[in-house]
Amino acid sequence: MTTAPTATAPATEQAPPAVVAEDVRRSFDGRAVLAGIDLEIAPGEFVALLGRSGSGKSTLLRAMAGLDAGYEGSLRVPGKRSVVFQEHRLLPWKRVIDNVTLGLRDPARGHRALAEVGLGDHARAWPITLSGGEAQRAALARALVREPELLLLDEPFGALDALTRIRMHALLRDLCERYRPAVFLVTHDVDEAVLLADRVLVLSTDGRLALDRRVDLPTPRHRADPGFAELRADLLTELGVHE
C-alpha cells in the first residue's frame, strides 16, 4: 500500500515593511537637519519619535508625508497615508462632515468615522463651534476614514489640556487597534511615547537616530509600572534631561 505524502504547511512569509528609509538626508541653508536616517516600520507597528526642538522630527515626518521632496537618500512609504497635525486644519467654511469626507464620494463612511470618535451628533456643526479636543477628534476621523496604511501624527495632542490628552490617547489606541495602520508619531512628550508606541526613537541634534528602543510593557500601560519609569528615565537621559 502506498502511503500518501504528508502535506506540509507553507512557510509564512513576513510582510514587507510599510516604511523603509535608507540614508535619508535633509539640509537647510547648508545646515544638516537629517544626517543619514535608516529606519524600517512594519505594517501595524506604532513608532514614536522624540527629540529636542529643531532636531528634525517634523522634517522626517514631512518627507514621509510627501510634503517635502528636497531630501536625499531613499524613502519608501505606502501610497495610502494620512497626516494629523498639531492644528486640526479643518476648513472653517465647511461643516464637520464635509471636512471629514473631503474628496470622498461616500458620506456614509464619514458619518461612521465621526461616530467612532464620539462626534456622531456634530456632523452638521461648524468647526468654530468645536472645542480643541473635538476638533482634533474630527481631524483624526478625517485621517482614518481613508483607511491609510501609514498614519503620520505631528504632535497632534500638544495643544490640548492634560485631561483631554489622556482621553485622546485612549481613543487613538482603540482606533489603531481597529484599523491597524503603521503609525509614526512625532512628539515632545516622553510619557506619551511610552504610553502609546511599540518602539520609541530618539533623534539627536546632529540629525541621527541616537536610540531605538522597543517598549516591552503590558497594555494598557501605567505610569506606576516600574518598567515604565525605567524606560522614561532612559529616554530623558538620552534627551539630556536628568531628573
Secondary structure as UniProt FT lines:
FT   STRAND          19..28
FT   TURN            29..30
FT   STRAND          31..41
FT   TURN            43..44
FT   STRAND          46..51
FT   TURN            53..54
FT   HELIX           57..65
FT   STRAND          72..76
FT   STRAND          81..84
FT   TURN            92..93
FT   HELIX           96..100
FT   TURN            101..103
FT   HELIX           107..116
FT   TURN            117..118
FT   HELIX           120..122
FT   TURN            123..124
FT   HELIX           127..129
FT   HELIX           132..144
FT   TURN            145..146
FT   STRAND          150..154
FT   TURN            156..159
FT   HELIX           162..179
FT   STRAND          182..186
FT   HELIX           190..196
FT   STRAND          199..203
FT   TURN            205..206
FT   STRAND          209..214
FT   TURN            223..224
FT   HELIX           226..238
FT   TURN            239..240
//
